[in-house]
Amino acid sequence: MYALTDAGTARLDAWRRQWRRFVDIVDATLTDQDTSRASGDAGIDTPTDTPRS
């Protein structure tokens, strides 16, 4: 059986918080896009076929 050290526990906790923030941001972004599409607003983040310079 293995146990985390105090430092390992702190790193795991930091990783979990970072992952949760990432997931919350992605969720909010996707939810905002879905809401914009439903209201007929294409939004500024809509992909286009225009090449970037």
trRosetta pair geometry for C-beta under 8 A, 3 or more apart (Angstrom, degrees):
i j d omega theta_ij theta_ji phi_ij phi_ji
4 8 3.8 -140 -165 99 93 120
4 9 4.7 126 118 -59 129 77
4 12 6.5 -54 -136 -5 159 139
5 8 4.5 99 46 6 74 104
5 9 7.0 -134 92 -5 40 85
6 9 5.7 -52 -149 34 31 113
6 10 6.5 31 152 -19 63 105
7 10 5.7 -54 -150 35 33 112
7 11 6.4 31 153 -18 65 105
8 11 5.7 -53 -146 37 32 110
8 12 6.2 32 155 -18 65 107
9 12 5.8 -54 -146 38 29 111
9 13 6.3 31 154 -20 63 107
10 13 5.7 -55 -148 37 30 112
10 14 6.4 30 153 -19 64 105
11 14 5.7 -53 -147 36 32 111
11 15 6.3 34 153 -20 65 106
12 15 5.6 -52 -147 36 31 113
12 16 6.4 35 153 -21 64 104
13 16 5.7 -51 -148 34 31 113
13 17 6.6 30 153 -17 64 104
14 17 5.8 -55 -150 36 32 110
14 18 6.3 31 153 -18 65 108
15 18 5.7 -56 -146 39 31 111
15 19 6.1 32 155 -19 66 108
16 19 5.7 -55 -145 38 29 111
16 20 6.2 31 155 -22 64 107
17 20 5.7 -54 -147 35 30 113
17 21 6.6 32 154 -20 63 103
18 21 5.8 -53 -152 33 31 111
18 22 6.5 33 151 -19 64 106
19 22 5.6 -55 -151 36 33 114
19 23 6.3 31 153 -17 67 106
20 23 5.7 -54 -145 38 31 110
20 24 6.2 33 154 -20 65 106
21 24 5.7 -56 -148 37 30 112
21 25 6.4 30 155 -19 65 106
22 25 5.9 -57 -150 35 29 109
22 26 6.4 24 155 -14 65 107
23 26 5.8 -54 -144 39 31 109
23 27 6.1 33 156 -20 65 109
24 27 5.7 -55 -144 38 28 113
24 28 6.2 27 157 -18 64 107
25 28 5.9 -55 -146 38 28 108
25 29 6.2 29 154 -20 64 108
26 29 5.7 -56 -147 37 30 112
26 30 6.2 25 158 -15 66 108
27 30 6.0 -58 -145 40 27 106
27 31 6.1 27 156 -19 64 111
28 31 5.7 -56 -142 40 29 112
28 32 6.2 32 157 -21 64 106
29 32 5.8 -54 -148 35 28 110
29 33 6.5 25 155 -17 63 106
30 33 5.7 -54 -148 36 33 110
30 34 6.3 33 154 -19 66 105
31 34 5.8 -53 -148 36 31 111
31 35 6.3 31 153 -19 64 108
32 35 5.7 -57 -148 38 31 112
32 36 6.2 32 154 -21 66 106
32 43 7.9 114 137 -114 95 150
33 36 5.6 -52 -145 35 32 112
33 37 6.4 31 156 -18 65 105
33 43 6.6 -105 -121 29 69 166
33 45 6.9 -80 -98 78 109 125
34 37 5.9 -54 -148 36 30 110
34 38 6.3 30 153 -21 63 108
35 38 5.7 -55 -148 35 30 112
35 39 6.5 17 157 -10 65 109
36 39 6.1 -66 -149 42 29 102
36 41 4.5 -86 -165 82 83 98
36 42 7.2 10 147 135 113 6
36 43 4.3 33 162 -49 160 120
37 40 7.8 52 -178 -65 30 17
37 41 7.6 -94 -67 63 23 59
37 42 7.7 46 -99 -113 64 39
37 43 7.9 -55 -54 -3 65 117
42 46 4.5 -36 167 -31 97 155
43 46 5.5 128 71 -34 79 93
